[in-house]
Structures are given as C-alpha cells and as structure tokens.
Amino acid sequence: MNKTRFLRLSTFIATAAALSGCTSVADMVGYDSATLNASAAKSYTQVVQQAQSKQILDTTSQTSRRIHTVFNRLKPYANQANKTGVPFNWQMSVIKSNELNAWAMPGGKMAMYTGMVDRLKLSNDEIAAVVGHEMTHALLEHSKRAVGQQVLTGLAANIGGAVLQSTTGISSNAAGLSTELLSQYGVNMPFSRSQESEADAGGVRLMAEAGYNPQAAITVWEKMNNVRDNNNTLNAITSSHPTNNARINAIRRMLPEVMPIYERNKRR
C-alpha cells in the first residue's frame, strides 16, 4: 500500500472510529459479524485440533459432562438473546488444564478449562454463571470491538498485517495451544471494565432464565477471592477488570430483578 493511500485510509478509519466506535471499524475492514464468526470458527477448529494432539481435550470426565450439560441448558436462552442478526453455531470444548479460565470466540465457539471447575469446586449453578458470562461476551460481540481496537492500534505498522489474516486464512505460526489464534479475536486480551460488567449482568440473566440460581454468581467471585484476591486499591484504580468485590456488589444489586425470573424457571 503506498504512503498516500495508507494515510487516507488511516484518516478515514480514525475519523469513523471517533464517530461510531471500534465495532464499526471492524465492519469497515471486512470483519462484519458473519465474516468474523466464520473466521473464528476456522480458528476454533485449529484450537480444538491442537488440544486433541496434545491429549488435553476432555470429552469423558465427570467435569466435562457437567460443563456440557450446563452449556446445553443455557443455549436456547442464549439464542433468544442473540441480537447480532447472525445465528450462532454454539460449541463448547473442555480443556484439561489447571488454569482458572474460560473463553468465547465470536459466533459462540467456547472453551472452559477443567481447573475452573475442579480447583474452585464449582456447583452446576456456579458453572452456569461462568458459561453465561462468556456467552454474553460473544452475544455482545466484545471480541469484534477488540478486533477494531487492534486495527486502530496496529494501523501505523501494517493495515494488512496479522490482525486481518483471519479473513483469508489463519496464520501458520501459532505457538503453543491457541495463543496466537485466540489473540486475533481479543480472547486472551483483557476486556474493558464496562464489558466485563456487561458480561456479568448478561450471564446472571441467562442463568436465571435457564433455572440456575443467580446467587451462585456471587459465590464464584467469593471463591475467586480465595485464590486471587484483587481488591487492593491499586487494582481498583488501574486494572482493566472490575475487582472481585465490585463484581459481587453489582450482582447483589441485580438480585431483586433476576431472582423472580429464576423462581419462575427453576422447576423446568
């Protein structure tokens, strides 16, 4: 790309971003929802294949069965909540790892690590809180916004570089399980505080609709406090994520709204 054309494109995208946000930036460079979801599906297949080759894809354990049971019970409500205009082909993979982690790619391609359930000794209701949270990230297209941010921050280096590779094919130099593949969709990059709060709120509503007790979302973060207490003043000021206690307080404020939904649906 010549310098003049590059500068014009840079100015156009930067101006558009100021007016309409990073999601629209992603649309403008070819990452509309359908394209992004299809590209993520290709990456997800590679992630699953990597896990299989490393023998860390869990399809048989009790933990895996519990996660899939909760996931399948939440799916119809996630589909009802989908306002993206593009149907999701939801998929869940369980990965054997001690990491306290779960994630969702665009279009509903998800994974949960066994350490999240086993180390925290999560109940099914608590699993639903985690799965619902990640589903909401996908439903609100937070990764799409992350892609838009990557386009803007990477613009000066190369508008046609690695950020855009997934429109034509996935980079072949992925190192380790899913590291580069996930980074293309912002999955292993921190979402903003507002996005995390949105995912908490959406996840609590999804679990209530599926008949899981929303109070379990509080106990998840209480258990996280026992492992990773991030409630110090520095984190409260500088971290990209809300503190665990801030999440707990926000969920408590939601309970009067969502508990009646749970009470209506818990017998299903």
Stockholm file with secondary structure:
# STOCKHOLM 1.0

chainA/1-268         MNKTRFLRLSTFIATAAALSGCTSVADMVGYDSATLNASAAKSYTQVVQQAQSKQILDTTSQTSRRIHTVFNRLKPYANQANKTGVPFNWQMSVIKSNELNAWAMPGGKMAMYTGMVDRLKLSNDEIAAVVGHEMTHALLEHSKRAVGQQVLTGLAANIGGAVLQSTTGISSNAAGLSTELLSQYGVNMPFSRSQESEADAGGVRLMAEAGYNPQAAITVWEKMNNVRDNNNTLNAITSSHPTNNARINAIRRMLPEVMPIYERNKRR
#=GR chainA/1-268 SS CCHHHHHHHHHHHHHHHHHHCHHHHHHHTTCCHHHHHHHHHHHHHHHHHHHHHTTCBCSSSHHHHHHHHHHHHHHHHHHHTCCSSSCCCCEEEEECCSSCCEEEETTTEEEEEHHHHHHHTCCHHHHHHHHHHHHHHHHTTHHHHHHHHHHHHHTTTCTTSGGGGGGTCCCSCCCSSSHHHHHTTTTTSCCCHHHHHHHHHHHHHHHHHTTCCTHHHHHHHHHHHHHCCCCSHHHHHHCSSCCHHHHHHHHHHHHHHHHHHHHHHTTC
#=GC SS_cons         CCHHHHHHHHHHHHHHHHHHCHHHHHHHTTCCHHHHHHHHHHHHHHHHHHHHHTTCBCSSSHHHHHHHHHHHHHHHHHHHTCCSSSCCCCEEEEECCSSCCEEEETTTEEEEEHHHHHHHTCCHHHHHHHHHHHHHHHHTTHHHHHHHHHHHHHTTTCTTSGGGGGGTCCCSCCCSSSHHHHHTTTTTSCCCHHHHHHHHHHHHHHHHHTTCCTHHHHHHHHHHHHHCCCCSHHHHHHCSSCCHHHHHHHHHHHHHHHHHHHHHHTTC
//
